[in-house]
Amino acid sequence: MGKGKTLLSWQDLKAIPGFSPTSELGAGGQGVAVRGLLGGIEVVVKVIFPTAFSTIAWEHAKNGTRVIHPNVVPIDEFGEFT
């Protein structure tokens, strides 16, 4: 998947129902962000690697669904990918 070593491959992300990955936006110590199409709409999927941080990220995602602001990217859906 692009530059660097990640724990995921394009095949892994294709397992997300309806998601067709098109390009990796970035990868780091916490996870990977991938641009793609979901139901014909361009979306970004951010996958967080399983760590102690993932519990905090889960809470941020849950709380982020309630934030509506022009400077904040909306979170439409989140869940566990195994």
Contacts in CASP RR format, 6 or more apart in sequence:
PFRMAT RR
TARGET T0000
AUTHOR 0000-0000-0000
METHOD contacts of the structure
MODEL  1
MGKGKTLLSWQDLKAIPGFSPTSELGAGGQGVAVRGLLGGIEVVVKVIFP
TAFSTIAWEHAKNGTRVIHPNVVPIDEFGEFT
1 8 0 8 1.000
1 9 0 8 1.000
1 10 0 8 1.000
1 24 0 8 1.000
1 27 0 8 1.000
1 32 0 8 1.000
1 34 0 8 1.000
2 24 0 8 1.000
2 27 0 8 1.000
3 24 0 8 1.000
3 27 0 8 1.000
4 27 0 8 1.000
6 27 0 8 1.000
6 28 0 8 1.000
6 31 0 8 1.000
6 32 0 8 1.000
7 31 0 8 1.000
7 49 0 8 1.000
8 32 0 8 1.000
8 47 0 8 1.000
10 21 0 8 1.000
13 19 0 8 1.000
13 21 0 8 1.000
13 34 0 8 1.000
13 45 0 8 1.000
13 47 0 8 1.000
14 20 0 8 1.000
14 21 0 8 1.000
15 81 0 8 1.000
16 45 0 8 1.000
16 81 0 8 1.000
18 38 0 8 1.000
18 39 0 8 1.000
19 36 0 8 1.000
19 37 0 8 1.000
19 38 0 8 1.000
19 43 0 8 1.000
19 45 0 8 1.000
20 36 0 8 1.000
20 37 0 8 1.000
20 38 0 8 1.000
21 34 0 8 1.000
21 35 0 8 1.000
21 36 0 8 1.000
21 45 0 8 1.000
22 34 0 8 1.000
22 35 0 8 1.000
22 36 0 8 1.000
22 37 0 8 1.000
23 34 0 8 1.000
23 35 0 8 1.000
23 36 0 8 1.000
24 32 0 8 1.000
24 33 0 8 1.000
24 34 0 8 1.000
24 35 0 8 1.000
25 33 0 8 1.000
25 34 0 8 1.000
25 35 0 8 1.000
25 44 0 8 1.000
26 32 0 8 1.000
26 33 0 8 1.000
27 33 0 8 1.000
29 49 0 8 1.000
30 48 0 8 1.000
30 49 0 8 1.000
30 51 0 8 1.000
30 53 0 8 1.000
30 57 0 8 1.000
31 46 0 8 1.000
31 47 0 8 1.000
31 48 0 8 1.000
31 49 0 8 1.000
32 46 0 8 1.000
32 47 0 8 1.000
33 44 0 8 1.000
33 45 0 8 1.000
33 46 0 8 1.000
33 47 0 8 1.000
34 44 0 8 1.000
34 45 0 8 1.000
34 46 0 8 1.000
34 47 0 8 1.000
35 42 0 8 1.000
35 43 0 8 1.000
35 44 0 8 1.000
36 42 0 8 1.000
36 43 0 8 1.000
36 44 0 8 1.000
36 45 0 8 1.000
37 43 0 8 1.000
38 45 0 8 1.000
43 76 0 8 1.000
44 73 0 8 1.000
47 81 0 8 1.000
48 54 0 8 1.000
48 57 0 8 1.000
58 78 0 8 1.000
61 75 0 8 1.000
61 78 0 8 1.000
61 79 0 8 1.000
62 78 0 8 1.000
64 72 0 8 1.000
64 75 0 8 1.000
65 75 0 8 1.000
65 76 0 8 1.000
65 78 0 8 1.000
67 74 0 8 1.000
67 75 0 8 1.000
68 74 0 8 1.000
END
